[in-house]
Structure formats: structure tokens, C-alpha cells
Amino acid sequence: MQLASSVATRAARLAPRSVIPSTPKPAPKIPGHLPGAYNPSTALWHHDSGETSSIQTVRDETELAQLLDATRPSSLVVVKFGKALCKASKAVEEKFKQTAAEFSECDKTDVQFASVDSGSNWLLCKKMGVRSVPHVQIFSGYNGKIADFSLAPPEYDTLDALLGERRDSMLAWKQ
């Protein structure tokens, strides 16, 4: 008797049920700007905020090639690779802007500064041999790439030492 009732119960569970059509529920109201979503009006980088800067943004390989081709043979191009969400890149960004500002007082064609976002240009970073960020590469018109190193915030003095001699000679020549 118990067997018959358990079979009947299983059959009732497996039997097709009639579906009663219901009216669809209205979609929930979604605010215009979701928290954490990308907002194009938010300034992510120094060059997006509207302030004038001597740091050029490089978005792809052709822009980098144009920048390097347009430089004079005796000039330098300092390229910083960083990521918007990287704490170390954010820490180096302010010092990099200060260094670029010091050189903007001199002739802008002698030393140029560029910034590459490795988050959106990971293929360019791979081609340039960048494995970690923040990273700096320095190019000379005559010699090509003359320096290539990771730039952790405590090691920023390395970049200052490499560029300090050039800055001092430019300022002395200008006077």
C-alpha cells in the first residue's frame, strides 16, 4: 500500500502542469549613473581634467612611432607606462607631472614626455617589452632606446638622476 502511494506521489510531481499566463512585471527603474560604472565625465588622468600639461598621451603604436619620428636627433623622449587602477602608477604620476613641468620651462623639443595607459594598450606594452607598471623607457634621437626600467615609487630618484644632468645643462645654456 505504501508503494502505491509513493508511486502516485512521484507521478503527480512529474506530471505536466498547466502554465497560467501572467502579466509581465515592469522593469525596475535603474538610475542614470550606476555606482562604480565608467563615467566619461570623470577625469581619470591628468590630461582628461582639462588642465594643460606637457605630457602627451599615447593611445596606440602609430602615435608612439609618430612621436619618436618627429623628435630631433639630439632630443629625448621619456615614455611612462602606467595603469589607471594601479596604486604604484598613481603614486608615480604626480612626480612624473612635476618632472615634466620642470622641463616645460626649457625648450619642449629637447625633452618630451609621454604617457601610455597599459590597461587599454596592453598590446603596445607587450611589443615594447613592458612587463610591469609603472615602467619608463627613454629614447634618444641618435641612439634609440637608451634606458628601460621599472619605476616603483621609492626608485623614482633613478629617473631624476638620469634627467637631472640634462636639465641642468639646458638651464645653464639658456642663461
C-alpha positions as CSV (number, residue, x, y, z in Angstrom):
1,M,0.0,0.0,0.0
2,Q,2.8,2.4,0.8
3,L,4.4,1.6,-2.5
4,A,1.3,2.6,-4.4
5,S,1.0,5.9,-2.6
6,S,4.7,6.8,-3.2
7,V,4.4,6.0,-6.9
8,A,1.3,8.1,-7.1
9,T,3.1,11.0,-5.4
10,R,6.0,10.8,-7.8
11,A,3.7,10.6,-10.8
12,A,1.9,13.7,-9.6
13,R,5.2,15.6,-9.2
14,L,6.3,14.7,-12.7
15,A,3.0,15.3,-14.4
16,P,3.0,18.3,-16.8
17,R,1.4,21.3,-15.2
18,S,-0.7,23.8,-16.9
19,V,1.0,27.2,-17.2
20,I,-1.1,30.2,-16.3
21,P,0.0,33.2,-18.4
22,S,0.8,36.1,-16.1
23,T,1.2,39.7,-17.0
24,P,4.9,40.7,-17.2
25,K,6.3,42.7,-14.4
26,P,7.6,46.2,-15.2
27,A,11.4,46.5,-15.3
28,P,12.9,48.1,-12.3
29,K,14.0,51.7,-12.5
30,I,17.8,51.9,-13.0
31,P,19.5,55.2,-12.1
32,G,21.3,57.0,-14.9
33,H,24.8,56.5,-13.3
34,L,25.4,53.2,-11.6
35,P,28.0,53.3,-8.7
36,G,31.3,52.0,-9.9
37,A,30.4,52.3,-13.6
38,Y,32.6,54.3,-16.0
39,N,31.5,57.8,-16.2
40,P,33.1,59.7,-19.2
41,S,32.8,63.0,-17.4
42,T,35.1,61.7,-14.6
43,A,38.7,62.7,-15.1
44,L,40.8,59.6,-14.9
45,W,44.1,61.0,-16.0
46,H,45.8,64.4,-15.7
47,H,45.2,65.1,-19.4
48,D,41.4,64.4,-19.1
49,S,40.9,67.0,-16.5
50,G,41.2,70.0,-18.8
51,E,44.5,71.3,-17.4
52,T,47.3,71.9,-19.8
53,S,50.1,69.5,-19.5
54,S,53.4,68.9,-21.2
55,I,52.7,65.1,-21.1
56,Q,51.4,63.7,-24.4
57,T,49.0,60.8,-24.2
58,V,49.9,57.9,-26.5
59,R,46.9,55.7,-27.4
60,D,48.5,53.3,-29.9
61,E,51.6,52.1,-31.6
62,T,51.3,54.6,-34.5
63,E,51.1,57.6,-32.2
64,L,54.3,56.4,-30.4
65,A,56.0,55.9,-33.7
66,Q,55.0,59.4,-34.9
67,L,56.2,60.9,-31.6
68,L,59.6,59.2,-31.9
69,D,60.0,60.1,-35.6
70,A,59.1,63.8,-35.0
71,T,61.8,64.3,-32.4
72,R,65.1,66.0,-33.2
73,P,68.2,63.8,-33.3
74,S,69.6,65.3,-30.1
75,S,66.4,65.2,-28.1
76,L,65.0,62.8,-25.6
77,V,61.5,61.2,-25.3
78,V,60.5,59.9,-21.9
79,V,57.7,57.4,-22.0
80,K,55.9,56.3,-18.9
81,F,53.8,53.2,-18.9
82,G,51.2,53.0,-16.2
83,K,47.7,51.7,-15.3
84,A,44.8,53.8,-14.1
85,L,43.9,51.4,-11.3
86,C,47.4,50.7,-10.1
87,K,48.4,52.3,-6.8
88,A,52.1,52.5,-7.7
89,S,51.3,54.2,-11.0
90,K,49.1,56.7,-9.3
91,A,51.9,57.4,-6.8
92,V,54.4,58.0,-9.6
93,E,52.0,60.1,-11.7
94,E,52.3,63.3,-9.6
95,K,56.1,63.1,-9.6
96,F,56.1,62.5,-13.3
97,K,54.0,65.6,-13.8
98,Q,56.4,67.6,-11.7
99,T,59.4,66.4,-13.7
100,A,57.6,67.3,-16.9
101,A,56.7,70.7,-15.6
102,E,60.4,71.4,-14.8
103,F,61.4,70.6,-18.3
104,S,58.5,72.6,-19.8
105,E,60.4,75.8,-18.7
106,C,63.1,74.7,-21.1
107,D,62.8,74.0,-24.8
108,K,60.0,71.5,-25.2
109,T,61.6,70.0,-28.3
110,D,64.7,68.9,-26.3
111,V,62.9,66.6,-23.8
112,Q,59.3,65.3,-24.5
113,F,57.2,63.4,-22.0
114,A,54.6,60.8,-23.0
115,S,52.2,58.5,-21.0
116,V,50.8,55.2,-22.1
117,D,47.9,53.5,-20.3
118,S,48.8,49.8,-20.2
119,G,45.2,48.8,-19.4
120,S,43.9,49.9,-22.8
121,N,47.2,49.5,-24.7
122,W,48.4,46.1,-23.4
123,L,49.5,45.0,-26.9
124,L,51.7,48.1,-27.2
125,C,53.2,47.3,-23.8
126,K,53.9,43.8,-24.9
127,K,55.7,44.9,-28.0
128,M,57.7,47.4,-26.1
129,G,58.8,44.8,-23.6
130,V,57.0,46.2,-20.6
131,R,56.2,43.5,-18.1
132,S,55.2,45.5,-15.0
133,V,54.0,49.0,-14.3
134,P,54.9,51.7,-13.6
135,H,57.7,51.5,-16.2
136,V,59.8,54.1,-18.0
137,Q,61.6,54.0,-21.3
138,I,63.8,56.8,-22.5
139,F,64.6,57.3,-26.2
140,S,67.3,59.4,-27.8
141,G,67.2,60.6,-31.4
142,Y,70.6,59.3,-32.2
143,N,70.8,56.1,-30.1
144,G,67.2,54.8,-30.0
145,K,66.2,53.3,-26.6
146,I,68.8,54.4,-24.0
147,A,67.1,53.4,-20.8
148,D,64.4,50.9,-19.8
149,F,63.5,50.3,-16.2
150,S,60.6,49.7,-13.8
151,L,59.8,52.8,-11.8
152,A,58.5,51.9,-8.4
153,P,57.7,55.0,-6.2
154,P,60.8,54.6,-3.9
155,E,63.0,54.3,-7.0
156,Y,61.8,57.5,-8.7
157,D,65.2,59.0,-8.0
158,T,66.6,56.9,-10.8
159,L,64.6,58.9,-13.4
160,D,65.6,62.2,-11.7
161,A,69.3,61.3,-11.8
162,L,69.1,60.4,-15.5
163,L,67.3,63.6,-16.4
164,G,68.9,65.9,-13.8
165,E,72.2,66.4,-15.7
166,R,70.3,67.1,-18.9
167,R,68.0,69.6,-17.1
168,D,71.0,71.4,-15.6
169,S,72.9,71.7,-18.9
170,M,69.7,73.0,-20.6
171,L,69.1,75.7,-17.9
172,A,72.8,76.8,-18.0
173,W,72.8,77.0,-21.8
174,K,69.5,79.1,-21.7
175,Q,71.0,81.7,-19.4
